[in-house]
């Protein structure tokens, strides 16, 4: 039966494999190689939904305000998706979505 590696063992193995040692006669301290970039997620969480970044059509700059007493979206930001759908989020979620879109665009 094959034993599964724990997270600590994986981290130790990764750390050991990514250290290079000097080849001159005097010993040099180990110098780590640059870290391997982790793959970016193509999903962003807005409210309680995981939205694929490629579905975002536009993001509102200003929070919703209609003045209606029974409006449930006052102060939230609209994220418009393809097919005419929308999700609503806080300013933090709006900013995170903008950052994720910029990072995704740079990676393409």
C-alpha angles and dihedrals in degrees: 000000000000116000118229117232116241121230090256092052091048091049092048092048091047092047093048094047092050097056119094124200129213117257099208122104093258116071116250126200113257115268117206120232116237112279119262109248114243118233113262120238117246090211130081124194114233116176102323096329131097104219123193108237093227090064095062111107099173143339124221118244095205129048119254116269123170101150094233113142093221098044112131095193101061110139095008126118122237120229106194117211131195118278091040096286124138137195124197126219146165124267089262091054091046091052092046090051092051091049092048091050091050092049091046091050091051091052094052 
